[in-house]
Amino acid sequence: MFRKLPADLTPTEASPGLRVKGPTKYTSAQGDYVCGGCGIEDHANGDRDVKALVDDYTANHGPAHRKETR
């Protein structure tokens, strides 16, 4: 039985959000986002940089923009 290949979940302007890929034996952690509220995008490699990217997205972009709109 064959496994279904994963979908491309890379954030775009049409589909904003945050994507984080954990490290493997051969690669470091990777992450990127596109903010649906302001259009800012960013990318990071490595555990520390990806954590900082997630913290930035959470505090200043995706969820932060949703809190402001009521």
Residue frames as a rotation matrix with the C-alpha (Angstrom) as fourth column:
MET 1
0.587 0.809 0.000 0.00
0.809 -0.587 0.000 0.00
0.000 0.000 -1.000 0.00
PHE 2
-0.358 -0.727 0.586 1.39
0.731 -0.608 -0.308 3.40
0.580 0.318 0.750 -0.97
ARG 3
-0.183 0.234 -0.955 1.36
0.777 -0.561 -0.286 6.41
-0.602 -0.794 -0.080 1.31
LYS 4
0.695 0.467 0.547 -0.23
0.690 -0.645 -0.328 9.58
0.200 0.605 -0.771 0.02
LEU 5
-0.413 -0.879 0.240 2.34
0.782 -0.477 -0.402 12.35
0.467 0.021 0.884 -0.49
PRO 6
-0.170 0.347 -0.922 1.89
0.772 -0.534 -0.344 15.35
-0.612 -0.771 -0.177 1.83
ALA 7
0.691 0.481 0.540 0.30
0.701 -0.626 -0.340 18.50
0.174 0.614 -0.770 0.48
ASP 8
-0.455 -0.799 0.394 2.40
0.654 -0.600 -0.461 21.62
0.605 0.048 0.795 0.02
LEU 9
0.488 0.670 -0.560 1.57
0.864 -0.277 0.421 23.59
0.127 -0.689 -0.713 3.15
THR 10
-0.635 -0.768 -0.080 3.90
0.772 -0.635 -0.022 26.50
-0.034 -0.075 0.997 2.48
PRO 11
0.136 0.729 -0.671 2.08
0.588 -0.605 -0.537 29.74
-0.797 -0.322 -0.511 3.39
THR 12
-0.614 -0.223 0.757 1.22
0.760 -0.425 0.491 32.11
0.213 0.877 0.431 0.54
GLU 13
-0.944 0.331 0.004 -0.68
-0.326 -0.927 -0.184 35.39
-0.057 -0.175 0.983 0.22
ALA 14
-0.238 0.898 -0.369 -3.71
-0.604 0.160 0.781 33.38
0.760 0.409 0.505 -0.87
SER 15
0.663 0.386 -0.642 -3.30
0.203 0.733 0.650 30.98
0.721 -0.561 0.407 2.06
PRO 16
0.011 -0.715 0.699 -1.51
-0.619 -0.554 -0.557 32.82
0.785 -0.427 -0.448 4.90
GLY 17
0.955 0.295 0.039 -0.30
-0.192 0.512 0.837 31.13
0.227 -0.807 0.545 8.05
LEU 18
0.164 -0.891 0.423 2.61
-0.963 -0.053 0.263 29.55
-0.212 -0.451 -0.867 9.84
ARG 19
0.870 0.000 -0.493 4.46
-0.164 0.943 -0.289 26.38
0.465 0.332 0.821 8.79
VAL 20
0.184 -0.825 0.534 7.07
-0.959 -0.031 0.282 24.67
-0.216 -0.564 -0.797 10.96
LYS 21
0.730 -0.089 -0.677 9.03
-0.226 0.904 -0.363 21.59
0.645 0.418 0.640 9.95
GLY 22
0.841 -0.384 0.381 10.93
-0.353 0.144 0.924 19.82
-0.410 -0.912 -0.014 12.72
PRO 23
-0.028 -0.948 -0.317 14.53
-0.987 -0.024 0.159 18.75
-0.159 0.318 -0.935 12.37
THR 24
0.966 0.168 -0.199 15.52
-0.206 0.961 -0.187 15.37
0.160 0.221 0.962 10.98
LYS 25
0.602 -0.789 0.123 18.74
0.524 0.506 0.685 13.44
-0.603 -0.348 0.718 11.12
TYR 26
-0.185 -0.707 0.682 19.95
0.974 -0.040 0.222 15.33
-0.130 0.706 0.696 8.04
THR 27
-0.209 0.175 0.962 18.24
0.436 -0.864 0.252 18.74
0.875 0.472 0.105 8.19
SER 28
-0.963 -0.067 -0.263 17.66
0.264 -0.455 -0.851 21.48
-0.063 -0.888 0.456 10.75
ALA 29
-0.106 0.969 -0.221 14.26
0.759 -0.065 -0.648 22.82
-0.643 -0.237 -0.729 11.77
GLN 30
-0.909 -0.091 0.408 12.63
0.364 -0.649 0.668 25.14
0.204 0.755 0.623 9.23
GLY 31
-0.109 0.921 -0.373 9.76
0.809 -0.136 -0.572 27.57
-0.577 -0.364 -0.731 9.48
ASP 32
-0.956 -0.120 0.266 8.07
0.251 -0.805 0.537 30.31
0.150 0.581 0.800 7.53
TYR 33
-0.176 0.938 -0.297 4.97
0.735 -0.076 -0.674 32.45
-0.655 -0.337 -0.676 7.66
VAL 34
-0.779 0.160 0.607 2.90
0.315 -0.737 0.598 34.88
0.543 0.657 0.523 5.67
CYS 35
-0.763 0.502 -0.407 0.66
0.284 -0.305 -0.909 37.18
-0.580 -0.809 0.091 7.70
GLY 36
-0.313 0.752 0.580 -2.88
0.926 0.106 0.362 37.54
0.211 0.651 -0.730 6.41
GLY 37
0.533 0.563 -0.631 -3.34
0.738 -0.674 0.022 40.84
-0.413 -0.478 -0.775 8.25
CYS 38
0.572 -0.380 -0.727 -0.36
-0.272 -0.924 0.270 42.85
-0.774 0.043 -0.631 7.01
GLY 39
0.974 -0.104 -0.200 1.27
-0.166 0.265 -0.950 40.69
0.151 0.959 0.241 4.31
ILE 40
0.182 -0.955 0.234 4.64
-0.979 -0.155 0.130 40.38
-0.088 -0.253 -0.963 6.07
GLU 41
0.934 0.034 -0.357 6.52
-0.087 0.987 -0.133 37.14
0.348 0.155 0.925 5.40
ASP 42
0.198 -0.892 0.406 9.57
-0.979 -0.161 0.123 35.58
-0.045 -0.422 -0.906 7.03
HIS 43
0.761 -0.081 -0.643 11.62
-0.115 0.960 -0.257 32.38
0.638 0.270 0.721 6.97
ALA 44
0.298 -0.692 0.657 14.00
-0.953 -0.170 0.253 30.76
-0.063 -0.701 -0.710 9.46
ASN 45
0.458 -0.272 -0.846 16.32
-0.094 0.932 -0.350 27.75
0.884 0.240 0.402 9.76
GLY 46
-0.643 -0.726 -0.244 17.58
0.104 0.233 -0.967 26.16
0.758 -0.647 -0.074 12.97
ASP 47
-0.160 0.630 -0.760 15.86
0.899 0.411 0.151 25.50
0.408 -0.660 -0.632 16.29
ARG 48
-0.453 -0.061 -0.890 16.50
0.663 -0.690 -0.290 28.89
-0.597 -0.721 0.353 17.92
ASP 49
-0.959 0.057 -0.276 15.63
-0.211 -0.793 0.571 30.91
-0.187 0.607 0.773 14.82
VAL 50
-0.559 0.809 -0.184 12.44
0.224 0.360 0.906 28.92
0.799 0.465 -0.382 14.20
LYS 51
-0.163 0.487 -0.858 11.35
0.986 0.098 -0.132 29.40
0.019 -0.868 -0.497 17.83
ALA 52
-0.667 -0.129 -0.734 11.96
0.257 -0.964 -0.064 33.16
-0.700 -0.231 0.676 17.47
LEU 53
-0.931 0.357 -0.073 9.97
-0.174 -0.261 0.950 33.12
0.320 0.897 0.305 14.21
VAL 54
-0.287 0.856 -0.430 7.02
0.675 0.499 0.544 31.39
0.680 -0.134 -0.721 15.91
ASP 55
-0.251 0.141 -0.958 7.16
0.869 -0.403 -0.287 33.81
-0.427 -0.904 -0.021 18.85
ASP 56
-0.895 -0.120 -0.430 7.21
-0.054 -0.926 0.372 36.79
-0.443 0.357 0.822 16.45
TYR 57
-0.755 0.652 -0.068 4.29
0.028 0.136 0.990 35.43
0.655 0.746 -0.120 14.41
THR 58
-0.165 0.720 -0.675 2.22
0.886 0.408 0.219 34.69
0.433 -0.562 -0.705 17.51
ALA 59
-0.258 -0.004 -0.966 2.89
0.761 -0.617 -0.201 38.03
-0.595 -0.787 0.163 19.21
ASN 60
-0.520 -0.139 -0.843 2.80
-0.116 -0.966 0.231 40.38
-0.846 0.217 0.486 16.22
HIS 61
-0.846 0.107 -0.523 1.08
-0.532 -0.093 0.842 38.83
0.042 0.990 0.136 13.23
GLY 62
-0.665 0.608 -0.433 -1.46
0.108 0.652 0.751 36.02
0.739 0.453 -0.499 12.68
PRO 63
-0.110 0.667 -0.737 -3.20
0.934 0.323 0.153 35.67
0.340 -0.671 -0.658 16.07
ALA 64
-0.633 -0.188 -0.751 -2.37
0.545 -0.797 -0.260 39.27
-0.549 -0.574 0.608 17.04
HIS 65
-0.947 0.310 -0.084 -4.30
-0.276 -0.650 0.708 40.65
0.165 0.694 0.701 14.04
ARG 66
-0.363 0.857 -0.365 -7.32
0.387 0.495 0.778 38.48
0.848 0.141 -0.512 14.85
LYS 67
-0.321 0.205 -0.925 -7.46
0.940 -0.053 -0.338 39.86
-0.118 -0.977 -0.175 18.41
GLU 68
-0.880 -0.104 -0.463 -7.70
0.114 -0.993 0.006 43.44
-0.461 -0.047 0.886 17.11
THR 69
-0.746 0.641 -0.180 -10.68
-0.418 -0.241 0.876 42.78
0.518 0.729 0.448 14.82
ARG 70
-0.852 0.518 0.071 -13.93
0.199 0.447 -0.872 42.43
-0.484 -0.729 -0.484 16.72
